[in-house]
């Protein structure tokens, strides 16, 4: 038997009305209240749970979804090309850019749409999460 990593992500969300001069101030007030634990989210605020095995076969769209869920961690993936595997190290940065380093050590920076377009019909095996 083999060990597998499974990632469970719960999303909690609450909408509040905050009196402020503008949206930026409202955000700042909400952040302060949240840090002081005056705003607490609990099971009543649950909107979604996703469970992903971290070692499996996926489409490029699924790969981007997983990158968003674990950002800024790095995925070691094998791109399936004509029956061959090409190893890539892929990370989604805070600027919503995908950093993709292939077996040739060439680092390519993609915006998400370009990455999806370039690898539209590709399939990946996620081998490892750093």
Buried (B, 14 or more C-beta within 10 A) or exposed (E): EEEEEEBEEEEEEEEEEEEEEEEEEBEEBBEEBBEEEEBEEEEEEEEEEEEBEBBBEBBBEBBBEBBEBBBEBBBBBBBBEEEEBBEBBBBBEEEEBBBBBBEEEEEBEBEBEEBBEEBEEBBBBBBEBE
